[in-house]
């Protein structure tokens, strides 16, 4: 066992790190959003994903309006600490379109087509 | 069947979209990097992940030096087209540290600890 390393998130010039949400059970990547220090702290304190809305410039509890929360099971941090991976249990569709994942379309030669609902 | 929707990536002010690489078989999220139009085009043309190096300001074929390429199986695009999800078959560890995934540490109360190698 080695001692834990310090968590020193490397925020970008806008004060943000990228945050990927992945379903703990299915492994499906649900969404990508952004966190500042406030969103990270709120996520760790409450156990539910909070992000920073770049358009509104405010803290955003994911699902506060829709009820589709993301319960945090585990937070992982990448090698250079400028991205985090949230392993989550979603209480509903993660996408505002009603899709399970925001990544509900795949890129083909002719454009974007819907992926099968059970496709990773 | 509906017609494909156009692929119109929404590049940020730096001309980039976020790109998540996920192992097609294990479902493990491997890394997060950035793509400009050139990296997207090179990825689609060659079938191997290319990114834009923000530090060097250049096109970067993932694994060109290390040999640890990411073969593209599928590219998915999120609802607002500012992030892409690459489903890939890696030819080796994705992280420059030698770890399978750049997300090899989890956040605990005391800091960062390594995750088990088989943990998503």
Boltz contact constraints between the chains, C-beta under 6 A:
constraints:
  - contact:
      token1: [A, 4]
      token2: [B, 110]
      max_distance: 6.0
  - contact:
      token1: [A, 4]
      token2: [B, 111]
      max_distance: 6.0
  - contact:
      token1: [A, 4]
      token2: [B, 112]
      max_distance: 6.0
  - contact:
      token1: [A, 4]
      token2: [B, 113]
      max_distance: 6.0
  - contact:
      token1: [A, 5]
      token2: [B, 111]
      max_distance: 6.0
  - contact:
      token1: [A, 5]
      token2: [B, 112]
      max_distance: 6.0
  - contact:
      token1: [A, 6]
      token2: [B, 111]
      max_distance: 6.0
  - contact:
      token1: [A, 7]
      token2: [B, 107]
      max_distance: 6.0
  - contact:
      token1: [A, 7]
      token2: [B, 111]
      max_distance: 6.0
  - contact:
      token1: [A, 7]
      token2: [B, 112]
      max_distance: 6.0
  - contact:
      token1: [A, 18]
      token2: [B, 18]
      max_distance: 6.0
  - contact:
      token1: [A, 18]
      token2: [B, 32]
      max_distance: 6.0
  - contact:
      token1: [A, 20]
      token2: [B, 20]
      max_distance: 6.0
  - contact:
      token1: [A, 22]
      token2: [B, 29]
      max_distance: 6.0
  - contact:
      token1: [A, 27]
      token2: [B, 27]
      max_distance: 6.0
  - contact:
      token1: [A, 27]
      token2: [B, 120]
      max_distance: 6.0
  - contact:
      token1: [A, 29]
      token2: [B, 22]
      max_distance: 6.0
  - contact:
      token1: [A, 29]
      token2: [B, 85]
      max_distance: 6.0
  - contact:
      token1: [A, 32]
      token2: [B, 18]
      max_distance: 6.0
  - contact:
      token1: [A, 32]
      token2: [B, 83]
      max_distance: 6.0
  - contact:
      token1: [A, 74]
      token2: [B, 106]
      max_distance: 6.0
  - contact:
      token1: [A, 75]
      token2: [B, 107]
      max_distance: 6.0
  - contact:
      token1: [A, 76]
      token2: [B, 103]
      max_distance: 6.0
  - contact:
      token1: [A, 76]
      token2: [B, 106]
      max_distance: 6.0
  - contact:
      token1: [A, 77]
      token2: [B, 105]
      max_distance: 6.0
  - contact:
      token1: [A, 77]
      token2: [B, 107]
      max_distance: 6.0
  - contact:
      token1: [A, 77]
      token2: [B, 112]
      max_distance: 6.0
  - contact:
      token1: [A, 78]
      token2: [B, 102]
      max_distance: 6.0
  - contact:
      token1: [A, 78]
      token2: [B, 103]
      max_distance: 6.0
  - contact:
      token1: [A, 79]
      token2: [B, 95]
      max_distance: 6.0
  - contact:
      token1: [A, 79]
      token2: [B, 97]
      max_distance: 6.0
  - contact:
      token1: [A, 79]
      token2: [B, 102]
      max_distance: 6.0
  - contact:
      token1: [A, 83]
      token2: [B, 32]
      max_distance: 6.0
  - contact:
      token1: [A, 85]
      token2: [B, 29]
      max_distance: 6.0
  - contact:
      token1: [A, 85]
      token2: [B, 103]
      max_distance: 6.0
  - contact:
      token1: [A, 95]
      token2: [B, 79]
      max_distance: 6.0
  - contact:
      token1: [A, 97]
      token2: [B, 79]
      max_distance: 6.0
  - contact:
      token1: [A, 102]
      token2: [B, 78]
      max_distance: 6.0
  - contact:
      token1: [A, 102]
      token2: [B, 79]
      max_distance: 6.0
  - contact:
      token1: [A, 103]
      token2: [B, 76]
      max_distance: 6.0
  - contact:
      token1: [A, 103]
      token2: [B, 78]
      max_distance: 6.0
  - contact:
      token1: [A, 103]
      token2: [B, 85]
      max_distance: 6.0
  - contact:
      token1: [A, 105]
      token2: [B, 77]
      max_distance: 6.0
  - contact:
      token1: [A, 106]
      token2: [B, 74]
      max_distance: 6.0
  - contact:
      token1: [A, 106]
      token2: [B, 76]
      max_distance: 6.0
  - contact:
      token1: [A, 107]
      token2: [B, 7]
      max_distance: 6.0
  - contact:
      token1: [A, 107]
      token2: [B, 75]
      max_distance: 6.0
  - contact:
      token1: [A, 107]
      token2: [B, 77]
      max_distance: 6.0
  - contact:
      token1: [A, 110]
      token2: [B, 4]
      max_distance: 6.0
  - contact:
      token1: [A, 111]
      token2: [B, 4]
      max_distance: 6.0
  - contact:
      token1: [A, 111]
      token2: [B, 5]
      max_distance: 6.0
  - contact:
      token1: [A, 111]
      token2: [B, 6]
      max_distance: 6.0
  - contact:
      token1: [A, 111]
      token2: [B, 7]
      max_distance: 6.0
  - contact:
      token1: [A, 112]
      token2: [B, 4]
      max_distance: 6.0
  - contact:
      token1: [A, 112]
      token2: [B, 5]
      max_distance: 6.0
  - contact:
      token1: [A, 112]
      token2: [B, 7]
      max_distance: 6.0
  - contact:
      token1: [A, 112]
      token2: [B, 77]
      max_distance: 6.0
  - contact:
      token1: [A, 113]
      token2: [B, 4]
      max_distance: 6.0
  - contact:
      token1: [A, 120]
      token2: [B, 27]
      max_distance: 6.0
